[in-house]
Amino acid sequence: MTPNAASGPSRRKFLASTAVATAAVAGGMPLLSACGGGSDGGSRDGTTSGKDAKKLLPAYVASNVVTPDIPSKNGSAVGFTSKLDLAGLKTSVPKKLGKGGKVTIMSPFWGSPPKEDNAYYKAMNDLIGVDVVWQNQDGNTYDQKLGAVLASSEVPDVVVVPGWNMTGRIPSAIISKFADLGPYLSGDAVKDFPNLAAVPTDAWQRSIFGGKLRGLPMPSSYVSGIVPLYRQDVFEKEGYEVPRSCDEFMALAKEATNAKAKRWACLDMKWTAFNAFGVLSGNEKSLGWNQVDGKLIYRAETDEYLEALEWTRKLFAAGVVHPDAKLGKSNAADPGPKFAAGEFLIYNQDISQWWSRTAEQATQNPEFKIWGMDFFGHDGGEPTLWAQNPASIFAFVNKNASESVIRDVLAIANVTAAPYGTKEYMATNYGVEGTHYAVKDGMPTKTDQGNIDVMNAFVMVASPAATIAHPDFPEVAKGQVEWQQRMGAFTKKPTFYGMQVTEPNRYTNLSNNFEQLEDDIVRGRKKVGDMQQAVSDWRSQGGDKLRDWYKKLLDENGTAAS
């Protein structure tokens, strides 16, 4: 999986368009690779789990500042559906923990960064008690900048690293360049920062790199962040039933498609197929392995994987897929306008688009209604779904930072991790009332200046437990959380769930070509047999040795899944 694949969700688009522009921190894309094991100068591959990890993890102390309307269940986010009481916002940070020091933060940014002295940055600095200097970098080319900075001796105080950028030498650099936060956060020490103490333990488990607690996490639900989104208004108008099997989906797709009228059923449904057939996650390499009857099996080796590709291929062959999707990854255009125009009725995307599509069409197309389709078992039975990892983006502190700088960074994180319904959350996500947002009908609405200033900056340092809240469309928030709860009931945790795993460099590129081959197969450019041959080559070129490496890792560390 790549975050910017046209056929699936995009964490980059999610952050740019919704994570800060809305009151929602919903599940996103999991990490691609990471590190563990050993001391600062020790192993550059492996993991840390079991008893070793427990000694490093912060104590969990649930926040009682705000009570969600919908509590977490089956791994879901918490949900807020009540009217936001702006006059009664709670305080989760009663006194400034920052000591007035200067902190430089390098972070990816999508869009045009605001001026450094903008009102949002000033207000947040005053709230926290720090002087944050942002080194915003283009999110689309962040991997290049990240590699150059980490290879240099000029590393900022804080560096944000998204999972999809943790490739090549980046994981090793994380171990060698960044500080151990354990002395400040492990065990009861975290209680000095109550909002960080309320971050779920699974997210902290993902923050262990090189045998040390190094990362400040952005937690996410472990339920799939990918949803088959569909035009509920068109379904109701046409009398279409939501399909409950692959055969029903195909029948619906053929009925709904009318190429002459420029209407097709769907975009590339490969990701839905993987869920329908119970295929292990491809979002991160370690999640693609699972122990079955004592043997580790990789996702591409399974019959289910091939069956999912074959079914998706049949959709393309039947002519029910929008022509744009046939272009594959070269089609990077936003599908929203054509979805709104009714050119296709179903597509896979990040759960955040459930809200963003609703909001953008609310005034121009009042009849428009998007909803999330439940995953189904391919044969009409219950689906077998696999968990994504519970944290997706991390902030790291320079290992040469002084104790005062580290404590100032943790003061920042303690504010940005404040729960929904607090003054600190509103400040982090909405900025200054009157400048960055106005209150209309009791709801905060971003101003033009708010959409410029209050973008992906402070939220990248740390976040609260996965939260979904849309004051403007509470029914969407309710729908999203309940979808996660229903799907969570069918979600299993694979063997290496929640563990930071870095494969040895010699295996790093083994499966790199699989995704492109998947896209070629479903579009009819290659055959399923080509994938079988690719898997055979993968085994002989190192896959079987990689399996042995994972087995040794499992024998030594156990599993974090339960």
N, C-alpha and C positions, 0 to 999 in steps of 0.2 A: 504494500500500500504506500502510496505517496500522498502527502497532504493536499496536493493540488491536482490530483487526478480528476479528470472531467467526469468520470463515471461514479465518483463517490464524494463523500463529504470533504470539506476543506476546513481544517482548524484555522488556517490563516484567514479565510473569509469570515469564519465564525468570530475570531477575535476582532477583526477590523469592523465588522458590521453589527455585532450584537453583544459581545461580552461586556462592553463598557457602555454602549449606547442604550442598554436596557438594564433593568434590575434582574438580571439572570446570570447565574454561574452554573450552567448545565454541563453535563458530561460531554467531553470532547474526545479528541484523538489520543490514544495511548502512545507510549514511547516506542521508539524503534530499537534502541539499544542503550546499555548503560554498563556500569562497572561495579565490582565488589570484591571482597576477599582481601586479606592481607593488611599490612600497615601502610603508612604513607609511602614508603619506598618499596612496598611489596608487590604482590601479584597485580598484573594489569588486566587479568580476566578472572571470571568466577562469580561468586555471589556471597552474600552474608545473610543467613537466616537462622531460624531455630533459637537456641539459647544465646548465641553470639549476638543476634539482632536484638533480642529482648533487653539486653543490658544497655543497648544504645538508644532505645526508643523513649520518647517523652511520655510521661504519665498522661493518660487521657482524663480530662475533666470536662464533662459536658457543660455547655453554656446554658444558663437559665435566664439570660437577659431578655430573650425574646422566644416565645413559643410558636412554632410553625403551625399553620392550619392543617397541613398534611404531614405527619411525621414520616421519616424514612422507613421503607419496608422493602424487603427483598432487594436491597442494594440501591434503592432509588434515591434521588435527591429529596430534600425536604421541599415542601411547597407552601407558598403563601398566596391565598386567594381573597383575603379580606381587604377592604379598602385601606390604603396606606394612611395611617394617622400621622401626618407630618407635624402636627402640633404636639404629639405625644411620643416622639422618637426617644428611644432609650439611649442611655450612655453606657458604653462598654469599656471605655478607657477614661476613667475619672480624672487622671492627672497625666501630664505629659511625661513620657518616659525618655524622650530624646534629650540629650544634654547640649544641644546647639551646635554639634559638630557638622563638618561638611562630608557628604557622602556622594561619590560619583557612581552612577548606575548606567550600564550599557544594556540596552534592551531592543528587541526587534520592534519595528513600528510599521504599520501599514497605512499608507496615506502620507500627507504632508505634516511633519511634526510642527507643533505650535511654537511660538516664540518662547525662549527660555524664561522670560520674566512674566509669563502670563498669569492671570488671576487665579487659575486653578492650582498651578504649582505653588504659588505663594501661599494660598490658603491651606494646602496640605502641609507644607513645611511648617507653618505656624501651628497647625493642629498637632503635629507630631513632635515638634521641637527639634527639627533637624534642618540642615540646608542641603537639599538634594539637588545635584546637578545632573541632568539627564544627557546621556550620550545616545540618543535615539538613532538606530540604524535601519536601513531599508529591509523590511522583513523578507522580501522576495529574494534578496541576495545575502541574507544574514549569515549563511553558512560560510561564505567566503571571508567576510569580515571577522567572524568568530574565530576561524582558523588562524588568521593572521594575528589577531590580538593575543590569542592564547599561546602562540609561538614566540611572542615578543616578551620583553621584560616590563612593558607598560600595560599592566592589567588593571582595569578600574576596580574600585572597592567592591562593587557588586556586578556580576554578569548573569544575565538571564539566558538560560539555554533550553529551548524547546526540544522535545524528544526527537522530532524528525531531523534535527541538526546533530544528534549524537551518533555520528558515523565517523569512520576513519580513525584519526588520532584524538578526536575530541574526548572520548571517555577517559583515556589515559591522562589527558591534560586536566580533566576535572580532578583527578586524584592528586596530581602533582602541584596544581596551582591554587586550590581552594582550601579554605579553613575547615577544621573540625569544629562543628557547632555543639558537639556533645556536652562540653563543660557548661554550656549555657542553657541547654534544652533537654538533655537526657534525664529520665526519671522525674523527680519532683522539681528540678531546676526550672522546667518550663512554666511552673505556676507563677513565676514572675511576669509571664506574658499570657494572661488568661485566654485571649482569643486564639493564640497558637496552641494552648493546651486543649482547646476544643476541636482542633483539626483531627480527623479520624486517624487511628493508628496505622491503618493500611497505607495511607498516604505517606506517613513518616517512614514506613518500611521501605517504600520506593525511594526514599531520600538518602538511603545508605549507599555511599560510593566508596570503594576501596576500604571497606571495613570501618568507616567513620560516618557519622551523621553530618552530611555536608550540605544538603539541599533544603531550601524552603519551598514547599510544594504548592501547586495549584490542584487541589483535590477534584476528583470527578466520580460520578457514579460508575460502578463496574458493569452496569447494564449497557448493552450496545448503544453507542451514540448515534448509530445509523438508524433511520426510520424510513419505511416506505411511505412517503407522503402522497396524498391523493386529493383530487378535487371532489370533496364531499358534496358540494352543491350540484355538480354535474351528475354525480352518482344518483342523488335523490331525484333530480329532474328526469333522468333517463330510466330510472328504476333498476339501476345496476346493484347487484349484491356484492359486498366485499368478499373476495375469494378466500377460501379456507383450505385450498390445496393447489398444487402446481397445475393440475388438470383444469380446475376451476379458473385459475388465473389465465391460462391459455385461452379458454373459451371466452372469458370476458374480454380479453385483449383483441380477439378476432371480431367480436361483436362491436367493440367500441371504435375500431379503426376504420377510417374512411379517407383514404389517401387523396381522393379527388376533392374532398372537402377540407383538406389540410388538417386532418385530425388523426393522431396515432395514439395508441394506448399508453406508451411508456417510453422512458429512456432505457439505458443499459441497466438491467436488473440483476447483474452478477452478484452484487452484495446481498441482495434479498435471497438469491438462490443459495448462496453459501449458508445462510441461516436456515433456510427451508430444509436443506439436506444435512444440517448438523455438522458443518465443516469447521474445524478449529480456526481460530482467528489468524489472519495474516497481517494484523496491524503491527505486530512486533515479533521478532524472530523466536524468542523464547516461548511466546504464547502459541506458537505453531506446533509445539510438542506436547504429547500427553502419554502417560503410561497406561497401557492396556494389557491386562494379564501378564504383568511383569516386564513387558517390552515397551520401549519408547517408540512411538510412531509419529512421523512428521505428517503434517496436513496434506501435502501433495502426494503422499503415498496411499491415501485412502480412496476407496471406491466412491465415497460420498463427494469428494472433491471433483472427480471426473464426471460424476452424474450431474453436479451443479453446473459445470461448464457446458455439458451437453444440452441441458434444459435451456440455459440462457441462449445457446446457439440456435435452438429451435425457435425462440422468440424472434431473433433477427431474421432467420430463414422464412418465417411466416409473414414478414413485412409489417409487424405490429409495432416495431421500434422506430421512433422518430429518426428521420435521416441524419439529423445533426449528430446523433449518438454513434453513427457508423464511422465518424471521423476519429473516434476514440479520444486520446489525450490531446490531440491537436485542437480539439474543440474546447477551448478554455472559456468560452463566452458564458455569461451568466444565464442559466436556463429560466430565470424568473419571468421575464416578459412573455416568453412563449408558453410557459405554464399558465400564466394569468390569461393569455389569449385563448387558452383551450386547445392549443396545438398538440399537447399530450396531457394525460390525466394522472400519471403515476411516475414518481421518480424517487431514487434513494438520495437522502441528504442528511447532514447533521441535524440533530433534533432542534437546534436553535432556529432553523429556517421555518419551523412550524409557526413561531411567533413573527419572525421578520417578514415572511410572505403575507401573513395576516395584517400586520401593521401597514405595509406599503400599499395594500389594496383596499384598506378600510374606507377611504374617502372616494377613490376613483371607481371602485367596483364593489358596492355594498353587498351584492349578491354572492360575491366570492367567498368560499369557505374551504380551507385546507384542513385536513385531519391526518392523523397517523394510523396507518393500517397495522394491525397486529401481525407478527410473524406467524406463519403456519408450518406444520410439518408437511413435507412434500406430498405425503400420501393422505393428508387430511387429518392426521393425528396431531398430538402435541409436538411442538418443535423442541429440538435440543439446541440450546444456545450456549455460547461460551463467553465467559467474562473478559472484559477489557481491563487493563490495569488501572488502579485507583488514583493515579496522579499522572499528570501529562506534561507539565512545564515546571521548571525549577529555577530558583535564584540562588547563586552561590556567592560567598564572600571571599575576597582575596586572602590567601593564607598569611600574607604579611600585614594584614590589617591589625591595628591596635585593639585592645579590649574595648576602648571607648567607641571606636568605629563599629565594632561588632555589635555592641549594645545599642548604638544608634540605628543600625540596620534592623535589629530585632524590634526596636520601637516602631520603625516603619511597618514591618510585617505585622505587628500586633494591631495596628490600626487598619491596614488593608485586609486583614483576615476577620474583621468585625462582621457579625451576622447581619442579615437583612433586618430592617426595622430599627436600626440604630443610627445615631447621628454620624458615626464614623463611616458606616456603609454609604449613607447618602453623600457624604463629602467625597468619598473615594470614587463613587460611581456616577454622581450627578454634578459635583462641583458646588458652586456658590449660587444660592437662590437669588434670582433677579438678574444675574449675569449669565449663568450657564443653564439654568432651567427656570421655568415659570410654573406656577401652580394653576391648573385649569380644571375646574370641576373636582377639586380635591386631589388631582393627580399631577405628579411632576412631569413636565414636558420639556425636553431639551430645546434650548434656543440655538440659533445658528452658531453663536459663539461657543456654546456648550459642545456642539458637534465638531468644533475645531480643536478646542482645548482638552476636553475630557475624553480622551481616547486611550489607547492601550499603553499606559505608563504605569501608574501606581498599582493597578490590579495585577501586574506581572510579578510583583515581589512576593506576594503570598495571597491566598484566598481562603474564605471560610469553607466549611463542608459544602459539598455540592448542593446548590440552592436554585430553585426555579420560582421566579416571581415576576409577574407582569401586571402592574397596577392598571394598565390600560385595557388588558384583555385577560382578566382572571380565569375565564373559562379555558383559555389556551394553557395557562399554567396548570390548571387542574387536569386537563387532558394529558399533558406531557408527563406529569408525575404519575398519574394512574396508569399510563402506558408503560412507564418504567417498572412500576410495581407488578403489572401483569406479566411483562416479559421477564422480570427478575425471578418470577416463580419457576421459570423454565431454564434459568441460567446456571451453568455449572462452572466451577473454577478449575482450569487445567492445572497440570502438575506444577508448573513454574509461576503460577499466578502470584503477583505482588512482589516477586523477587527481582532485584536488580541483577541482570545477567549480561556479561560481556563475553561474546564468543572470541576465541583466539583470532588474531588477524588473518591467519592462513585460511580461515573459513568464512571470512566476512562477505565475500562476493559470490559465494556458492549459488545462492538462489536468486540473485539479482535479476535474472532474465525471465523469471517465472511470470511476473505480472504482465509484461509485454506479450508473452506467449499466451496468457489467458485472454487478453484483449483480442489477439489475432484469431484465436480459436472461436470465441463466441461470435466474431464477425465473419467467420467463414474463410478467413485467409489461411488458416492452418487447421489441422485435424486434431481430434482428441488423442489420436495415436502419437502425434508429435509431442504432446505433454508426457505421455508414458515413456517415450524415448528420453525426454529431457530429465525425467525423474531417475531413470536408469543411469544416465550419465552423471547426475548429481550424486548418486550413491557411490559410484566408482571413483569419482573425482574428489571425494572427501565426505560425502553425506554419512556414510556408515561410520567413519572415524569420528565425525561430529556427534553422531548418536552415542558412541562410546564415551565421548567427553561429557555429554549431558548426563549420561548414566552415572559416571563417576561423581559429577557435581551433585546429583540427587542422592547418591549413597552417602556422601560426606555431609550434606547440609539438610537433607530431608526436604519436605515440601511445605510451602506456606499456604497451600490451598486447603480448604476444609469443606 
